[in-house]
Amino acid sequence: MRFFLRKRPEPPVPDLDPGAIIRRARRLRFRVRPTAVAQLAGAYHSARPGSGLTFAELRAYEPGDDVRHLDWNVTARQGRPFVRRYVEERSLSLWLILDISQSLRFGADGRSKSDRAAQAAALLAASAIQNGDRAALTLMSDRIESELLPGGGPRHLSRLLRMLVTAPSTSRRSSLAAAVTRPQRFARRGLVVVLSDFLSPEPIAPWRALASRGEVVALRLVDPLEEALPNAGILALEDAETGRRRLVDSGSARLRASYARMAEARKRSFRSWCDATGVEGVDLSTRDDPIGPLLGIFRGRSRRRTGLR
């Protein structure tokens, strides 16, 4: 059973004020420092695969055609050479899948799991668009709450940032697999990044299928209070996804040890899921600025791509 320190009940969500939305998006962009974007954009570019080729047509061979593009099956059937013609893919797509269920609201104001997830998503989107790629965003609970299809340029980035700060969840629970059950929506030569705390178990098959088609990174959002219960007397804990409440005595060493074991079990479960699906898993703590872990991801990918250690 998952329990967390209970937060003060949040007031009802007021009608959206367009001016307030813009101000919140600007504050989010301010936290996403230009220097951080420049750093991450450079690392992203280094790890980015080279331009690929998309099949365009099959036609009869002409002198000067690249013999490496000969289609031997068609050539054998037709009795004369045929070549496959390709066109260059000019941009990649970054697909961001963001969990906005109730449990992501856990954490200190300005440093909750949802805040860190939004900040990391904004950094990634800005870096991709700065490199001429396209960015897409899907906001998830146990259903698709909102979706922005791939696009590029400053105007598209502004729309994406507004989505990050204006889309409340209509469900307490999360089930991220609903975002990937239609794999044709994801480009083969893209990068999928899913940001969640992964408290609810995810199925293996759909994620394994997605990872087999492209590159998938899972960022697991973790708050220090979820890993170590403070010795603070009687605490009211609440399961963020079911709403179930419980009073506990945090002065009990046995209880704190059990709490830590549960946190370690969640971590092991996440690692096992990553191994089974082929997804690259990375922990992102609310204590840390996300730029460090994100740079580590892309620098590691760049080293692997070039065969360096």
N, C-alpha and C positions, 0 to 999 in steps of 0.2 A: 504494500500500500504506500502511495506517495503522499507525504504531508510536507507542508511548507509553512514558514512563519506567516501568520495571517496579517494582511495589510488592512489599512483603514478602508472601508467601503468607498468605492468611487462614486461621485455624483453622476446623475443621469447625463448622457451625452447631449449637449445643446444642439440646436440647429446650426449647421455649418455656416460660418461666416467666411466668405471668399477672401476678405482682407486678412483674417487671422490665419487662414490656410497658407497664404503666400508668405506671411511673416514666419510661420513655423518652418516652412520649407527653406526659407533663407537662413534661419538659425541652424537647421540641419546642415546646409551647405557650408555655413561658417565653421561648424565643427569638423567638416571634411576639409581640412586645410589644403590650400593649393600645393604646398610643398609635399604633402602626403600623396596627393593625386599624382604629382610629377614622379615621385619615387615609385609608386605602384605602377604607373603607366609604363615606366621603363622596364620594370621587372615583368610586367604582363607581356610587353612586346618581345622580350627575350624568350619567354616560354611559349609564345604563340607559334603554332605550326605555320609553315610557309603556305603560300597560296596554292590551293588545290585545283583540280580539274573536274569539270562536270561534262558528262557525255552530251553531245549536241546532235550528231547524226552519223549514219553509216553510209559511205559512198564508195564508188569505184576508185581504185588506186590511180594516182596520177604521178608522173615523174616529179621527183622533189619531195614527195610525201615522206614523213618519218616512218621507216619500216617497223619501228617499235610499236606503232599503232595498228599494224595489220591484224585483222580479225581472222584467225586461222580457220575457225569453224565455218564462217560464211564463205571464205575463200575456197574451202574444200567443196562446199555444196554447189557453189556457182561455177567453179572451174576457172575463175579469174580472181585476181587479188582485190580485196576490199579493205578499207581502213576505217577506223573509228575516229571521228573528229571530236575534239573537246574544246570547251571554252574555259577560261580562267575564272575561278571564283574570286571576287574582289573583296569580299568581307566575310568575317566570321560572325557567329551569333553567340552572345552570352545570355543564357537563360537563368534568371534568378527565381528560385522558389522559396518564399518566405512564410514561415509559420507565424500566424497572428492569433493563435488560440490563447485562452486565458492564462496558461502557465507561463507564457513569455512575458507577462507583465510583472513578474517577480523581480525584486531588486530595488536598490535605492533610486530615488528620483533622478532622472538624467543618466543613470547607469543601470537601468533595468536590462533584462535580457532582450526585450523588444527594442530598446534604445540602441544597444550594441549591434543587434542584427540589422537595424535600419542603417546605422552608420557604416557597417561593413558593406551592405548592399549598395549604398550610395557611392562608396569608394570604388567598388568593382565596376559599377555602371559607368562612372565618370572615366575610369581608366580605359575601359573598352571603347567608349565613344571617342575618347581622345586619340585612340589608335586607329580610328576609322572603321571600327566594328559596330555591330548593332547590339542593342541590349533589350531584353524583354523581362517582364516581371509578372509573377503569379503569386497572389496572396492566398494562403490556405488556412483553413481550420480543419474540419472534417469534410469540407467541400471547397470548391473554388469560390472564393469570396469576390475576387476582382482580378482582372488580367489586362496586361498591356502587351500587345504583340511587338515583335522586334522592330526597332527603329534606331535612327542615329541623329546626331546633331544636337545643338544646345536646347532647342525647343522640346525635343523628345526627352532629353535628360530632365528638363524642368517638370514635364508631365510625370515622369517616373518618380521624382522626388516628392511631388505632391501626393502621389499614391501612397508613398511610404509613411506619410504623416496624417492621412485623412481616412484610411479605410479601417473602421472598427470591425472586430470579429462578431459574427452573429452566433457563434457556438463556443462552448468551453473546451470542446475536445479537438483533437487533431488526428488527421489521417492523410498523410502527405501523398500516398500512392495515387490518390485520385488525380493528381497533377500529371502523372506520367503514364496513365493507362491508354493514352492516345499518342504513341511514340512518333507517329508521322508528323506531329506538330514540332518536334525537335529536329533541327538540322544535324546531319551526320557530322559535319565539321564544326561543331560548336562545343561550347563548354557549359555544363549545367552545374550551378552551385545552389545547394539547398541549405537553408539556414533554419535551424530548429533546436529545441532542447532534447528531442528524441526521447521523451518520457514515455510515450505510447509506442508499443512495438510496431515496427514497419514490416510488411511482407517482403520476402526476398525476391520472388520471381519477377515482378515488374521492374524493380530497381536493377536486378542483374541484366534484364533485357536492355534497359536503357544504357547501362554501363558498357554493354557489349557493342553498342552502336557509336559511342563517343566517350568523352571524358566527363566524369561526374565527381564533384567534390562536396562532401557534407561537412558543414561547420556546426559543431555541437555547442550551443550556448550554455554556459555554466556560471552560476553565481557561487561565491565562496560559502555563503550561508547554506547552500544545498549540500555541501561536502562536509562541513563541520558544524555541529549544533553548538551554539555558545552556552556557557554556564550562566544562565540568567534567570533561574528560578522557574516558576510556573509560566508556561507559554501556551498561547492558543494557536494551534496549527490547523491549517485548512488545505484540503486537497484541491488544487487549483482547477482541476478538470471535472471533478464530481461535486464540489462544494461541501463535501463531508468535513466536519470539524471535530477536533479532539484537543483536550487539555493534557499537557505532559509536564513532568518535572525535569527540566533540563539540568538540574543539579545532580542527577543520577549519572554516575560514570558509565554504568552498564547501558543506559539509554543512549548516551552520546556515542559509545562504541558501536552500538547497533546501528545508529544513524549513519555513522561513517562507513560501516560495512555495506549498507544499502546503497550509499553513493558509489562505492567501489564496484558493486555489482552492476549498477547502471552503466558505469564506464566500460566494464568488461563486455556487457551485452552490446553496447554500441560498437566496440572493436570487433566482436564476433560477427555482427551484422555487416560491417564494412568488408571483412574478409570474405564472407559468403556472397556478397553482391559484386565485389570488385570496385566498390566506391572508395575513393580516398577520404579518410576521416581525419578531421582536425578539431581539437578543442579550442574554444574561444571564451575566455573568462571575462565577466563584466568588470573585473578589476583592471583589465589591461586595455590600452588603446588597440583597436583591431589592426592597425597598420602593420605591426610587427608580425603577427601570425600570417597575414595575407602576403607580405613580402616573402616570408619563409616558404609558403606554398609555391609561389611562382619561381623563386630562385631555385628551389629543389627541382621543380619541373624542368627548368632550363638546363640544370646540370645533367638530369637524366636524359634529356633530349640530345645533348651534345656528347654524352658518354663520359662526362667528368664526374668525379667524386667530391 
